[in-house]
Amino acid sequence: MSSWIFILGFLLLATLVCAYSGFECYVKIKEDFHHKGDVVIGVFFPIHIVYTINKDPHASLQHYFKDFHLQYNFRNYEFLLALVFAVEEINRNPYLLSNISLGFDFYNLPYNELQVLMNAAIWLTGMSNPFSNYNCGKENKAAAVITGRSWKISAHIGTLLQLYKFPQLTFGPFDPMLSNQGQFSSVYQMAPKDTFLSLAIVSLMLHFHWTWVGLLLPDDHRGTQMLSDLREKMESSRICTAFVEMIPGTWTLFSNKFWKNLGVIQESFANVIIIYGDTDSLQGLMRNLGQQFLTQKVWVLNSQWDVTNHADYFMIDSFHGSLIFEHHHEEMVEFTNFIKTVNPYKYPEDNYLPKLWFLFFKCPFSELDCQLVENCQPNASLEFLPRHIFNMAMSEESYNIYNAVYVVAHSLHEISLQQVQLQPNENGNTIEFFPWQLHHFLRKINVEHNMSLDWNQNYDAEYDILNFWNFPKGLGLKVKVGTFSPTTPQHQQLSLHEQMIKWPETFSEIPHSECSKSCGSGFRKAALEGKAVCCYDCTPCPDHEISNETDVDQCVKCPEDHFANKEKNQCLQKVVSFLAHEDLLGMIFTSIALCFSALTTVVLGVFVKHKDTPIVKANNRSLSYTLLITLTICFLCPLLFIGRPNTITCILQQTIFGGSFTVALATVLAKAITVIIAFRVTFPGRVVRWLIVSRAPNFIIPFCSLIQIVLCGIWLATSPPFIDQDAHAEYGHIIIVCNKGSAIAFHCVLGYLCFLALGSYIMAFLSRNLPDTFNEAKFLSFSMLVFFCVWVTFLPVYHSTKGNVMVAMEVFSILASSAALLGFIFAPKCYIILLRPDKNSLHYIRETNHSRRSNTLKN
């Protein structure tokens, strides 16, 4: 009773285990399946395996143990049904092998190399104790052998069949070792090559921006080759490996040893892990991973490992949301309908159906002959089994078996037609051949593509991308969510329906798998020394550079007429700027210039009105007029600097500025020299009188102006001022300014003005204490001192500023120096003329001179 409870407790498990000590019919029922036919195909693959846990030796049988256990993989039973389906379909086809029936002999293979070869030898010889080169008891003709699922099984059997040149077709994953014609010249692999699997996986990584992934591969030639392919394509796509673990082949499904490197997977920041391998190499790995409940990882698998094998026992939720790459194959609805009709009573020669009916539909065995009780569950069908135990859809391996049977059938058909042509009197009910004769036709099919069997898919195989749904537990569905076709243009190779993908329960959206967080727009990646290229820091883009994509290596510099916004993810058009009249600073300077020019005009009017008064006449009336007119022009000169510059204004700015100030300073110099001549010159009186009467000092003005005109002429002839744009002076603006053209010429003009100011200052300083009632020497010297200080200070400030500020500094210097001349020279005179007219009379002058002489005599 306890044994019954044990087995019933695992009725819904994907892998079922029972001991030899109970359910004796499981032991007595043979593991072979024979379907009679005129020509038969030998079929070898495992449906169940025998193993021991404690390895307790048997008392009397060598190499046997007391605790032997059976483990059934009922999903492999689908391979056997695909074989039956193909054979029956061919036998019903009147145009293929007519009058010749096709059969098969199936032998279950345990995971034991010696027994694998033993079963193959038994089938070849027909003897329970086989001898080489003997064939006993085989009435039907053997045509070929179909083997799988592991490449190791095919290689072991292939070594034996190679001696007889016996055709062997494998339905397991393509293996480059089996394609070695020198060692396995009789082996034909039905599965396509995995030439583009690495490209398909990397394309999936790129689609979801997964740049930090782990790799788990078998430690054999297939794993090494796949690792090389993946690394090559991942490096070219900037995808990095967080870890690489090569799984030894000795770590089998029944190893209870905890994998010492499992912590690498659990602790890694890589949320995506690629697993590549086949059933033999990955059983132990998948079992241990499933027991850890790693629901925070997305597994990317190849179809050779079927995650649904242990869906409800070993991998309850760990592999939910996994993505599986499977070779694309035709969907066969006829096969699904065929499975629905299969039952033990329809196929009494099938020794596995009774076990399924016993386990899942509670049909008891007869105690006498271990046959199922008649009419037990007449409506029962395999379609009622859970999908994680038995899937109704044709798998990739089942499709390969189906194609393999058809390849053999077509080859036999070609032989039959050839025999009819050579022996027309034969009725065609029999076929005479040797198995090695099929090689010619098999190779012919491989080259000519004259059959719709996808035999030569090895170079352009397409992949279906399946999503494993296992929530709630035991659902075990594989849903197609995309495809990968290497023959289409690169940007169209991968096609995904993201809305159909169910991710592990930990993730509410598309998972991220990256060593470092993505650098958003406005940032660039900065490599970390000693780390992989996928590990980096995010650094803001430099000034005037942007990045409008994620994870860029270098920021892009904005064009000269654009600037980077504050987020540095967009280049904006710079605003054209200049010192405009509408700007606050422009309005202030314009108002000051107009007001001072108007004030200067008023002062000129005052002087003209009072031209005959002593104070006006005493300071050389004509020079005063000249100076006031020149100052008016100087005050209006800044208006050329305000507004949008053009070529004319750029030239006039410097010429008028230099010319007007040259005239003004030359006038001041002439005034100072006039005073010196009148009081300090030791020439004879006649000469002094001639200099004063002839107004010789006035010729200083044209002479000094001529020098400035020559300088400006050379400037304009060699490198005149021109319109220029300064895109870097002010953030977000392009400043339109007048480029001086020749900096040397500009500084020469400015230096000449300072020279005139210094000369005028010296002359005025020497005449500051001369005995004259209206002596303006002090005011001239002070105005020249202020003028000189303004322009000396201007030079360093001018060269330290840019754009509109630089223009504003020049305008300010012009207004300040002009105002100094106007204020210090003419303000005292206007004060006397307008407010103290009593001092502006001959009577006041005589009294002043008389008192000055009296004081001199007393002293």
ZAMARGU-4260 file (C-alpha; in steps of 0.2 Angstrom, whole numbers, plus 5000, padded with zeros to 4 digits):
<rodrens>
0) 5000/5000/5000 | 5014/5012/5004 | 5021/5009/4987 | 5005/5014/4979 | 5004/5030/4989
5) 5022/5034/4983 | 5018/5032/4965 | 5001/5041/4966 | 5010/5056/4974 | 5020/5058/4958
10) 5006/5056/4945 | 5008/5074/4939 | 5027/5075/4939 | 5036/5077/4923 | 5049/5064/4927
15) 5042/5048/4936 | 5053/5037/4947 | 5048/5019/4953 | 5059/5005/4960 | 5061/4987/4954
20) 5054/4982/4971 | 5036/4987/4966 | 5025/4986/4951 | 5032/4970/4943 | 5024/4973/4927
25) 5035/4988/4924 | 5049/4976/4924 | 5041/4962/4914 | 5035/4972/4900 | 5048/4974/4887
30) 5056/4991/4882 | 5056/4986/4863 | 5043/4991/4851 | 5043/4982/4834 | 5032/4988/4819
35) 5032/4974/4806 | 5036/4978/4788 | 5045/4972/4772 | 5059/4984/4776 | 5063/4990/4793
40) 5072/5005/4801 | 5082/5002/4817 | 5078/5016/4830 | 5088/5019/4845 | 5085/5032/4859
45) 5082/5032/4877 | 5064/5034/4884 | 5069/5028/4902 | 5085/5026/4911 | 5091/5015/4925
50) 5101/5023/4939 | 5106/5020/4957 | 5107/5032/4971 | 5116/5022/4985 | 5126/5010/4974
55) 5122/4996/4986 | 5130/4981/4976 | 5119/4965/4972 | 5124/4950/4982 | 5125/4938/4967
60) 5125/4949/4951 | 5141/4958/4946 | 5139/4976/4941 | 5121/4977/4948 | 5115/4986/4963
65) 5100/4983/4974 | 5092/5000/4973 | 5090/5001/4954 | 5077/5014/4949 | 5068/5019/4933
70) 5066/5036/4927 | 5054/5039/4913 | 5054/5054/4901 | 5037/5053/4893 | 5041/5068/4882
75) 5054/5057/4873 | 5039/5045/4870 | 5033/5058/4857 | 5048/5054/4847 | 5042/5036/4846
80) 5024/5042/4841 | 5032/5053/4827 | 5041/5037/4821 | 5024/5028/4820 | 5015/5043/4812
85) 5028/5044/4798 | 5028/5025/4795 | 5009/5024/4794 | 5008/5039/4783 | 5021/5032/4771
90) 5012/5015/4771 | 4996/5023/4766 | 5004/5033/4752 | 5001/5023/4735 | 5014/5033/4726
95) 5028/5030/4739 | 5035/5012/4741 | 5019/5005/4733 | 5017/4986/4738 | 5031/4988/4750
100) 5028/4990/4768 | 5039/5000/4780 | 5042/4995/4798 | 5054/4999/4812 | 5062/4991/4827
105) 5064/5002/4842 | 5076/4999/4856 | 5076/5009/4872 | 5094/5014/4876 | 5100/5016/4894
110) 5114/5028/4899 | 5127/5014/4897 | 5139/5014/4883 | 5141/4995/4884 | 5122/4992/4883
115) 5120/5005/4869 | 5132/4995/4858 | 5124/4978/4864 | 5107/4984/4858 | 5113/4989/4841
120) 5123/4973/4839 | 5107/4963/4844 | 5097/4971/4831 | 5110/4969/4817 | 5113/4951/4820
125) 5096/4945/4827 | 5105/4936/4841 | 5103/4939/4860 | 5122/4935/4861 | 5128/4943/4845
130) 5142/4938/4835 | 5150/4949/4821 | 5146/4945/4803 | 5131/4934/4808 | 5113/4938/4804
135) 5101/4925/4812 | 5082/4926/4813 | 5079/4942/4803 | 5067/4939/4789 | 5064/4957/4785
140) 5077/4969/4777 | 5086/4982/4787 | 5088/4999/4778 | 5095/5012/4790 | 5096/5017/4808
145) 5089/5032/4816 | 5098/5037/4833 | 5098/5051/4845 | 5095/5061/4855 | 5113/5064/4862
150) 5128/5065/4850 | 5137/5053/4861 | 5124/5039/4858 | 5125/5042/4839 | 5144/5042/4840
155) 5144/5025/4849 | 5132/5017/4837 | 5140/5025/4822 | 5157/5018/4827 | 5149/5001/4825
160) 5138/5004/4810 | 5153/5012/4801 | 5161/4995/4799 | 5146/4989/4789 | 5144/5005/4779
165) 5126/5005/4787 | 5117/5022/4784 | 5114/5031/4800 | 5102/5046/4802 | 5103/5056/4818
170) 5088/5067/4825 | 5098/5076/4839 | 5106/5093/4838 | 5119/5095/4824 | 5136/5091/4830
175) 5152/5095/4820 | 5161/5079/4826 | 5148/5068/4818 | 5151/5078/4801 | 5168/5071/4800
180) 5167/5061/4784 | 5183/5052/4788 | 5176/5045/4805 | 5158/5045/4802 | 5155/5043/4783
185) 5139/5034/4785 | 5131/5047/4797 | 5118/5060/4791 | 5112/5073/4803 | 5094/5079/4801
190) 5096/5094/4812 | 5101/5110/4804 | 5118/5118/4810 | 5118/5131/4823 | 5128/5142/4812
195) 5117/5157/4816 | 5112/5153/4834 | 5125/5164/4841 | 5120/5178/4830 | 5102/5176/4834
200) 5106/5176/4853 | 5116/5192/4851 | 5102/5200/4841 | 5090/5197/4855 | 5103/5204/4868
205) 5104/5220/4857 | 5085/5221/4855 | 5082/5222/4874 | 5099/5232/4877 | 5106/5217/4888
210) 5124/5221/4889 | 5129/5211/4904 | 5125/5193/4903 | 5132/5176/4910 | 5136/5161/4900
215) 5134/5142/4905 | 5140/5130/4893 | 5145/5112/4893 | 5164/5108/4894 | 5166/5099/4878
220) 5169/5103/4860 | 5152/5110/4856 | 5153/5122/4872 | 5170/5128/4867 | 5164/5132/4849
225) 5149/5141/4855 | 5159/5151/4867 | 5170/5156/4854 | 5156/5161/4842 | 5147/5170/4856
230) 5162/5180/4861 | 5166/5186/4844 | 5149/5192/4840 | 5146/5199/4858 | 5163/5209/4857
235) 5158/5217/4841 | 5141/5222/4848 | 5148/5229/4864 | 5140/5215/4875 | 5150/5209/4890
240) 5151/5193/4899 | 5148/5194/4918 | 5154/5176/4920 | 5158/5160/4910 | 5155/5143/4918
245) 5160/5127/4908 | 5149/5113/4915 | 5159/5096/4916 | 5150/5082/4908 | 5152/5071/4923
250) 5140/5082/4933 | 5125/5072/4929 | 5106/5073/4933 | 5108/5062/4948 | 5123/5071/4956
255) 5117/5078/4973 | 5133/5088/4975 | 5129/5106/4977 | 5137/5116/4963 | 5151/5126/4971
260) 5149/5140/4958 | 5131/5142/4960 | 5134/5158/4971 | 5141/5166/4955 | 5124/5166/4947
265) 5115/5171/4962 | 5126/5186/4966 | 5129/5192/4949 | 5121/5208/4943 | 5118/5200/4926
270) 5099/5197/4925 | 5101/5187/4909 | 5110/5171/4908 | 5113/5161/4892 | 5113/5142/4893
275) 5119/5132/4879 | 5120/5113/4878 | 5110/5096/4876 | 5101/5084/4887 | 5116/5075/4892
280) 5127/5090/4897 | 5114/5100/4906 | 5103/5088/4916 | 5112/5091/4933 | 5114/5110/4930
285) 5096/5112/4926 | 5090/5102/4941 | 5101/5112/4953 | 5096/5128/4946 | 5078/5124/4947
290) 5079/5119/4965 | 5086/5137/4969 | 5070/5146/4963 | 5080/5159/4954 | 5065/5169/4949
295) 5075/5185/4946 | 5085/5179/4931 | 5080/5178/4913 | 5086/5162/4905 | 5090/5161/4886
300) 5091/5143/4880 | 5093/5133/4865 | 5080/5120/4862 | 5091/5105/4865 | 5087/5106/4883
305) 5068/5105/4886 | 5064/5115/4901 | 5047/5107/4903 | 5055/5091/4907 | 5055/5095/4925
310) 5042/5109/4925 | 5032/5104/4940 | 5045/5096/4951 | 5063/5103/4949 | 5059/5120/4941
315) 5043/5126/4949 | 5045/5144/4944 | 5064/5146/4941 | 5062/5145/4922 | 5046/5154/4920
320) 5048/5168/4907 | 5063/5160/4899 | 5067/5162/4880 | 5071/5147/4870 | 5078/5147/4852
325) 5071/5132/4842 | 5074/5128/4824 | 5059/5133/4814 | 5049/5118/4807 | 5033/5115/4799
330) 5018/5114/4811 | 5009/5097/4808 | 4991/5097/4813 | 4989/5079/4807 | 5002/5074/4820
335) 4992/5082/4834 | 4976/5073/4827 | 4985/5057/4826 | 4991/5058/4845 | 4973/5060/4850
340) 4968/5043/4843 | 4983/5034/4850 | 4978/5021/4864 | 4985/5004/4870 | 4971/4994/4862
345) 4974/5002/4845 | 4993/4998/4846 | 4995/4983/4856 | 5013/4981/4851 | 5017/4997/4859
350) 5024/4993/4876 | 5024/5011/4883 | 5006/5015/4881 | 5000/5003/4894 | 5012/5011/4907
355) 5005/5028/4903 | 4987/5022/4904 | 4991/5014/4921 | 5000/5029/4928 | 4988/5043/4922
360) 4971/5034/4919 | 4972/5021/4933 | 4970/5007/4921 | 4976/4991/4931 | 4987/4977/4924
365) 4981/4959/4923 | 4990/4949/4936 | 4992/4934/4924 | 5000/4942/4908 | 5003/4961/4913
370) 4991/4966/4900 | 4979/4981/4903 | 4961/4976/4907 | 4950/4977/4892 | 4940/4993/4889
375) 4948/5003/4903 | 4944/5021/4900 | 4938/5020/4882 | 4938/5039/4880 | 4955/5042/4888
380) 4968/5051/4877 | 4985/5058/4878 | 4978/5075/4875 | 4971/5075/4893 | 4989/5074/4900
385) 4996/5091/4907 | 5007/5100/4894 | 5022/5099/4905 | 5021/5080/4905 | 5016/5077/4887
390) 5015/5091/4873 | 5003/5087/4858 | 5013/5099/4846 | 5027/5091/4836 | 5044/5096/4843
395) 5060/5099/4834 | 5067/5082/4837 | 5051/5074/4832 | 5051/5083/4816 | 5068/5077/4812
400) 5063/5059/4815 | 5048/5062/4803 | 5060/5069/4790 | 5072/5055/4793 | 5059/5041/4790
405) 5054/5050/4774 | 5072/5052/4768 | 5074/5033/4770 | 5058/5030/4761 | 5062/5041/4746
410) 5079/5032/4745 | 5071/5015/4745 | 5058/5021/4732 | 5072/5027/4721 | 5080/5010/4722
415) 5063/5001/4719 | 5061/5012/4703 | 5078/5007/4697 | 5075/4989/4700 | 5059/4990/4690
420) 5068/4998/4675 | 5082/4985/4676 | 5070/4970/4679 | 5053/4975/4670 | 5046/4957/4673
425) 5046/4958/4692 | 5030/4963/4700 | 5038/4975/4712 | 5031/4967/4728 | 5049/4964/4734
430) 5065/4975/4734 | 5082/4968/4734 | 5096/4980/4741 | 5111/4981/4753 | 5110/4995/4766
435) 5126/5003/4759 | 5117/5006/4742 | 5106/5020/4750 | 5121/5031/4752 | 5121/5036/4734
440) 5103/5041/4735 | 5105/5050/4752 | 5119/5060/4745 | 5109/5064/4730 | 5094/5070/4740
445) 5106/5081/4750 | 5113/5089/4735 | 5098/5091/4723 | 5085/5097/4735 | 5072/5087/4725
450) 5062/5083/4740 | 5052/5095/4752 | 5060/5088/4767 | 5071/5103/4772 | 5086/5091/4772
455) 5099/5104/4768 | 5094/5117/4781 | 5112/5118/4788 | 5116/5135/4781 | 5101/5146/4782
460) 5091/5138/4796 | 5078/5150/4804 | 5074/5150/4822 | 5058/5152/4832 | 5059/5161/4848
465) 5048/5153/4862 | 5043/5160/4878 | 5041/5147/4893 | 5025/5150/4903 | 5026/5141/4919
470) 5015/5151/4931 | 5005/5144/4939 | 5016/5129/4942 | 5015/5115/4930 | 5007/5125/4916
475) 5023/5121/4905 | 5018/5130/4889 | 5030/5136/4876 | 5023/5150/4866 | 5030/5157/4850
480) 5034/5175/4852 | 5046/5179/4838 | 5057/5173/4824 | 5075/5175/4818 | 5079/5173/4800
485) 5097/5176/4794 | 5093/5177/4776 | 5083/5193/4778 | 5091/5211/4779 | 5100/5214/4795
490) 5088/5226/4803 | 5073/5214/4799 | 5081/5197/4805 | 5074/5198/4822 | 5055/5199/4824
495) 5047/5199/4841 | 5030/5202/4849 | 5035/5209/4865 | 5017/5211/4871 | 5016/5192/4871
500) 5031/5189/4882 | 5029/5184/4900 | 5044/5189/4911 | 5049/5181/4927 | 5037/5186/4941
505) 5051/5197/4949 | 5050/5209/4934 | 5035/5220/4930 | 5043/5226/4914 | 5056/5222/4902
510) 5071/5217/4913 | 5087/5226/4913 | 5104/5217/4912 | 5119/5229/4913 | 5135/5232/4922
515) 5132/5250/4924 | 5116/5260/4922 | 5113/5268/4905 | 5120/5285/4902 | 5105/5296/4897
520) 5105/5310/4885 | 5117/5324/4890 | 5130/5311/4896 | 5144/5300/4889 | 5152/5284/4895
525) 5169/5285/4904 | 5178/5269/4904 | 5183/5262/4921 | 5201/5256/4922 | 5203/5237/4923
530) 5184/5234/4920 | 5175/5228/4905 | 5169/5240/4892 | 5151/5238/4898 | 5156/5244/4915
535) 5158/5263/4915 | 5154/5280/4923 | 5142/5293/4916 | 5151/5310/4913 | 5141/5325/4908
540) 5145/5331/4890 | 5158/5346/4889 | 5152/5363/4885 | 5145/5366/4868 | 5143/5347/4866
545) 5127/5336/4867 | 5122/5318/4866 | 5104/5314/4862 | 5105/5295/4863 | 5109/5284/4877
550) 5126/5276/4881 | 5136/5286/4868 | 5155/5285/4869 | 5158/5303/4863 | 5147/5318/4864
555) 5144/5328/4848 | 5150/5346/4846 | 5136/5358/4841 | 5139/5369/4825 | 5146/5386/4827
560) 5129/5394/4825 | 5121/5383/4838 | 5123/5380/4857 | 5120/5366/4869 | 5105/5368/4880
565) 5106/5365/4899 | 5102/5347/4898 | 5115/5345/4884 | 5104/5334/4874 | 5099/5347/4860
570) 5108/5360/4850 | 5098/5376/4849 | 5100/5390/4836 | 5110/5404/4844 | 5102/5421/4845
575) 5111/5434/4835 | 5115/5448/4847 | 5124/5465/4846 | 5123/5481/4856 | 5106/5487/4850
580) 5097/5503/4853 | 5083/5494/4861 | 5094/5486/4874 | 5095/5494/4891 | 5114/5498/4889
585) 5111/5504/4872 | 5097/5516/4877 | 5108/5522/4891 | 5123/5525/4880 | 5112/5533/4866
590) 5104/5545/4879 | 5121/5550/4886 | 5128/5553/4869 | 5114/5563/4863 | 5113/5573/4879
595) 5131/5577/4880 | 5132/5582/4862 | 5117/5593/4864 | 5125/5600/4880 | 5141/5604/4870
600) 5131/5613/4857 | 5123/5623/4870 | 5140/5628/4877 | 5146/5632/4860 | 5131/5643/4858
605) 5135/5652/4875 | 5153/5655/4869 | 5147/5662/4852 | 5134/5673/4861 | 5148/5679/4873
610) 5162/5680/4860 | 5167/5697/4865 | 5168/5695/4883 | 5186/5694/4891 | 5185/5676/4896
615) 5181/5670/4879 | 5193/5680/4870 | 5207/5677/4883 | 5207/5658/4879 | 5209/5659/4860
620) 5191/5660/4855 | 5194/5650/4838 | 5202/5636/4847 | 5188/5635/4859 | 5176/5634/4845
625) 5186/5621/4836 | 5187/5610/4852 | 5168/5612/4856 | 5163/5607/4838 | 5175/5592/4839
630) 5168/5587/4856 | 5151/5587/4848 | 5157/5574/4835 | 5166/5564/4849 | 5150/5563/4859
635) 5140/5557/4843 | 5154/5545/4839 | 5147/5531/4850 | 5131/5530/4840 | 5141/5521/4827
640) 5145/5508/4840 | 5127/5505/4844 | 5115/5495/4832 | 5118/5481/4820 | 5136/5483/4813
645) 5139/5484/4794 | 5155/5487/4784 | 5152/5506/4783 | 5149/5508/4802 | 5164/5497/4806
650) 5176/5508/4796 | 5168/5524/4802 | 5169/5519/4820 | 5188/5519/4820 | 5191/5533/4808
655) 5179/5545/4816 | 5184/5540/4833 | 5203/5543/4829 | 5200/5558/4819 | 5189/5568/4831
660) 5200/5564/4846 | 5215/5569/4837 | 5208/5586/4833 | 5202/5588/4851 | 5219/5584/4858
665) 5228/5594/4845 | 5217/5609/4850 | 5221/5607/4868 | 5239/5605/4864 | 5238/5621/4853
670) 5230/5630/4868 | 5243/5625/4880 | 5257/5630/4868 | 5249/5647/4865 | 5250/5650/4884
675) 5268/5645/4884 | 5273/5656/4870 | 5264/5671/4878 | 5273/5669/4895 | 5288/5658/4895
680) 5296/5659/4878 | 5313/5669/4878 | 5312/5674/4860 | 5313/5692/4856 | 5297/5701/4858
685) 5295/5704/4840 | 5295/5685/4837 | 5283/5681/4851 | 5271/5695/4844 | 5272/5687/4827
690) 5269/5670/4833 | 5254/5676/4843 | 5247/5687/4829 | 5250/5674/4815 | 5242/5661/4826
695) 5255/5649/4822 | 5250/5636/4836 | 5234/5633/4827 | 5244/5624/4813 | 5247/5611/4826
700) 5229/5604/4823 | 5231/5600/4804 | 5249/5594/4807 | 5243/5582/4821 | 5228/5577/4811
705) 5238/5573/4795 | 5248/5561/4805 | 5233/5552/4811 | 5225/5552/4794 | 5241/5543/4787
710) 5240/5530/4801 | 5221/5527/4797 | 5225/5527/4778 | 5238/5513/4781 | 5226/5504/4792
715) 5212/5504/4779 | 5223/5500/4765 | 5231/5485/4773 | 5219/5477/4785 | 5203/5487/4787
720) 5189/5483/4800 | 5176/5471/4795 | 5160/5462/4802 | 5164/5447/4813 | 5154/5435/4823
725) 5159/5429/4841 | 5150/5413/4844 | 5159/5410/4861 | 5158/5426/4870 | 5141/5424/4877
730) 5131/5407/4880 | 5118/5405/4868 | 5122/5420/4857 | 5131/5425/4842 | 5138/5442/4845
735) 5140/5453/4829 | 5155/5464/4832 | 5167/5475/4821 | 5183/5466/4820 | 5197/5479/4821
740) 5206/5470/4807 | 5224/5475/4811 | 5227/5475/4830 | 5243/5484/4827 | 5235/5498/4818
745) 5222/5500/4831 | 5234/5501/4845 | 5245/5513/4835 | 5230/5525/4833 | 5226/5523/4852
750) 5244/5526/4856 | 5246/5541/4846 | 5230/5548/4855 | 5238/5545/4872 | 5255/5553/4865
755) 5245/5569/4861 | 5236/5568/4878 | 5253/5566/4887 | 5261/5581/4877 | 5246/5592/4880
760) 5247/5587/4899 | 5265/5592/4899 | 5262/5609/4891 | 5247/5613/4901 | 5256/5608/4917
765) 5271/5619/4913 | 5259/5634/4911 | 5248/5631/4926 | 5255/5645/4937 | 5257/5659/4924
770) 5250/5676/4929 | 5234/5676/4919 | 5217/5681/4925 | 5208/5668/4915 | 5223/5655/4914
775) 5215/5638/4909 | 5231/5628/4910 | 5226/5620/4926 | 5210/5614/4919 | 5219/5608/4903
780) 5232/5598/4913 | 5218/5590/4924 | 5207/5585/4909 | 5222/5578/4900 | 5227/5568/4915
785) 5209/5561/4916 | 5209/5557/4897 | 5226/5548/4899 | 5220/5538/4914 | 5204/5533/4905
790) 5213/5526/4890 | 5227/5518/4899 | 5214/5509/4910 | 5204/5505/4894 | 5217/5493/4886
795) 5218/5479/4899 | 5199/5480/4902 | 5196/5479/4883 | 5207/5464/4881 | 5199/5455/4895
800) 5181/5456/4889 | 5172/5450/4874 | 5157/5453/4864 | 5145/5467/4868 | 5154/5470/4884
805) 5170/5475/4874 | 5160/5486/4863 | 5152/5494/4879 | 5169/5497/4886 | 5175/5507/4871
810) 5159/5517/4870 | 5161/5521/4889 | 5179/5526/4887 | 5174/5538/4872 | 5160/5546/4882
815) 5170/5547/4898 | 5186/5555/4890 | 5175/5567/4880 | 5165/5572/4896 | 5181/5575/4905
820) 5187/5587/4891 | 5170/5596/4891 | 5168/5597/4910 | 5186/5601/4916 | 5189/5614/4902
825) 5172/5623/4899 | 5162/5621/4915 | 5172/5634/4924 | 5171/5646/4910 | 5152/5643/4909
830) 5150/5646/4927 | 5158/5663/4926 | 5149/5668/4910 | 5132/5662/4916 | 5133/5664/4935
835) 5146/5677/4938 | 5145/5689/4924 | 5154/5702/4936 | 5170/5693/4934 | 5169/5693/4915
840) 5172/5712/4913 | 5187/5723/4910 | 5185/5732/4926 | 5186/5716/4936 | 5202/5711/4926
845) 5210/5728/4930 | 5207/5727/4948 | 5213/5710/4949 | 5229/5714/4940 | 5232/5730/4951
850) 5230/5720/4967 | 5241/5706/4960 | 5255/5720/4957 | 5253/5727/4974 | 5255/5711/4982
855) 5271/5708/4972 | 5278/5725/4977 | 5275/5721/4995 | 5284/5705/4994
</rodrens>
